[in-house]
């Protein structure tokens, strides 16, 4: 099955769903669609090979401006997002914040959150108790730090989803409004812009290439890449092809559970006045 995120309202529900899926040998894909962009794989490979050095900072945001006013009064697609009965305990944390969170998990699979602090606001007052803006600070095991800005009231911003990873030697940055480029900045050297589809990229960043460099790809292509992986995983599970399953990377039930865990911990921190909580 393929499920929208967040996977469930509570961590207990998400873990119960995971147990059920594993017991019945069912594949669950979660719709973190931006992970299908090819340059996410390039970033992962560069980090894994040490091109950035020791990771120090992860700066993330998904901060658009389309809900700066109470558009839900006329827009049914927004109404459910700000209704706790339908959206659960959060709005932007679950709706947009979990997207760059998952990108960070793909790029930095060894980086684990130790504790976090979150504050959240309802600038459009009718949305309370759900937030339309939130800031989260994360401390990772090993000492690296991360920030994630989740917002629907960043007036003037079209989409505003970015992730920047800072190491001891270099940084990289990806922006979903320009998904075919990846910025790579080595301290003391001119900045580079890596282009999708080019032969200098790592092999894993070229697996999904269809049309070559120079032809722009967008969100539909990213979704297609993920749905293809979902289909391969479902077929492999039916045939008990464990080797193929182990080789596929896609937002699975475990990624869905982690998204719910993050939202739940953020809400817990914010509702206690913005305190550090263990992850």
N, C-alpha and C positions, 0 to 999 in steps of 0.2 A: 504494500500500500504506500501511497505518497500522501503526506500530511503537511498542512500549513503549520507554520511556527507562530507562537510558541506551541510546543507539542501538547501541553495540558495546562491547567490552571495551577497545579501544585506539584512539588517534587515527588510527593508520595504517589500521585496519580501517574506521573511520568515513569517512575520506577516500576510500578505495577504493570504498565503497558509494555515496558521493556522485558520484564519477566515473561509476560504472555507471548510476546513476539519470539523470544529465544526458545521458549518451550515448544512452540508450534513451528519453529524453523521458518519464520516469515520475515521477509525483508521489509523494513520501514525506511522510506526516504523522506527527508525533511527539506522543505523548500527554501534553503539558503542559496538562492539562484545565482548570486554574484560569484560564488565559488567556482562556477563553470567558466569564468573568464580565464584564458590561457596564461596570462601573465601572473596569476596567483601562483601557479606552479613554478614559474621562473623565480619568483621571490622566495618560495620555499627552498628551492635548490640552492640559491645563492646563500641563504642563511645557513643551511645545513653544511655547506662546504666552507664556511668560515669567512666568507668575503666581507662580512660586516664586522667581524671580531666578536668579542663577548657582548651579548645583548644587554643594553642598559635601559632603554625606554621603548614603550609601545604607545603611540598616540593615535587614538581612533575617534572617529565621529561619523554619525549619520544624522545630519541636522538640516532638514529642508524647511521651507517657509510656507508651504501650501495651506497649513491649518493655523495661520497666525490670527485669523478671525474665526468665529464660531460657524464654520461652513457646514457643520453637521445638521444645522437647522434645515438646509435644503439638499444635503448630499447623503443619500442612504448608505453609500460605501464608507462614509466616515462615522455614521451614527453608531454602528456596532462597536467600533474601535474605542469609543469613550463611554461605553455602557458596561459597568462591572459584571453584570449578569452574563454578558456575551464575550467580553474581552478578558475577564479575570482581574487580577490585582494590579495590573499596570496597563498603560497605553504605550508610550514611546519606548520604554525599556524593552518590552517584548516585541513591539511591532517593528521598530527600526534598529534599536541598539544591539539586538542579538545577531544582526547581519555582520557588522564589522567584528563582533566578538568571534563569530565562527571563522571569518577570514584570518584572524589572528591565530586561531587554533590550527588552521591548515598551514599557515606560514611557519608557525613556531610550536610544533607538536610537543616539544620537551618542556615548554614553559607552562608551569602550573600555578594557578592563583592560590595564594596563601590566605589573604584576607582582603576585604574591600570596605570602602566607605562610599555612601551614596547620599546625595540630596536631590530632592525632586520638587517641582513646582507645577501648579495649575494656573498658568497666566490667563487663560480663558476660564474664568471662575466656574462656569457651569460644568466644566469637565471634572471637577473635584468629586471624589477623592483620587481619580486617576490623573496622572501627570501628563503635561504636554512638553515638558523639558526636564532633563535630569543630567547630573554630572556624577560620574563614578570614578573613583581612584582605586587602583588595584596594586597590591604588593605581591610580587611573585616569589615563589620559592627560589632562593639563590640571590635575592636582593634587587632584581630588576623591578621597574615601576611601570604602570600603565594608566592611561586615562581614557575615558570613553564619554563623549558628549552625545546624548540622544535627544533629538528635538524635532518638533513639528512647527515651531514658531520662530525659526531663523529667517525672518522676513527678507525676501530678496534672493534667497538661495534656492536653486533649482532642485538639487538633490543633496549635495553636501556630504556624500559618503567618501571618506578617505581613511587610509591607514598608513602610518609612517613608523618604520622600525629603525631605531637608532642603536648602532653598535659602537664599540670602542674605536673602530677604524673608519666606518662608513655608515651611511643611512640609505634606505630606499623608501619610496613613497608611491602609492597607487591611489588613483582617484577614479571612481566609477563613471564619471562623466567623460573621462578620456581613457577608456578601458584598454585601448590598444598601445598605451605607453606606460612604461615603468621608469621612474626617476631613480638614478643611482648616483650618489654623491660621496666621493672619497675625500676625506679631510685633506686640504691642501692642493686638490686637483680640480680641473674643470668638471662641472656636473655633466653626467651622461643621461641620455634618454634612450632606453631600449625599446625597440619596436616589435610588436607582435609579428610572428611569422618569419622572422629573420633567422638565418642559419647559425648565427653566433649564440643563439639561445640554447639552454639545456634541452636534452631530448624530451624530457617530460613536459616541457612547455610547447612542444610541437606535435604531440600526439593527436590533438584535436584540430590541428590546422587543416583547413579545407581549400582555401582560396589563395593562400600565399600572402606575403607581406604587401602592404600598401593599400589593400582593400579593407575598409573598416568593417569590423564586426561589432555587434552590439548585444543587448540583453537577450534577444531571441536566440542568438547563437549560444550564449552562455547557458540558457535554460535547456536548449537542445542537447548540449554536452552532458548536463546532469541527468536528463531523462534517459539518455542513451546508457549512462552508467547504471541508473536505476534498473533499466530493463535487463542489462547484462547481469546484474546482481541477482535479480529475481530468477532469471533462467539458470544461473549457476547454482542457486540454492535448490531449485527443483531437481537439478541433475547431481547435486551433492559434489560440485566441482570446487573443492576447498582451495585449490591453487589459484583459480581465477578470482574467487571471492577475496582472497588475501591480497591480490594485486590491484583491486579496485579501490579508488578513493572517492568517496561521495559523502554527503551529510546523512549519516545513518541514525539509527535509534539512539546510539550513545551520544551523538552530537545534539540530538533533540533533548535528551535528558539534561545535558550540561547547560543548554540554553535556559531551561526552566529553573535549574539550580541557581544560575546567575541572577535571573529576574527575582526569584524568591529572596535571595540574600540581599540584593539591592533594595527591595521593598522593606525588608526587615531593618536594614541600616537606616534608611530614610525615615521610616515611621518611628524610630527611636531618637530622632533628632539629628541624624547624620553621624553615627558612631561607627567605629571599626568593628566588623563582625568577621569571625572565622569563616573560611569558605568550606 
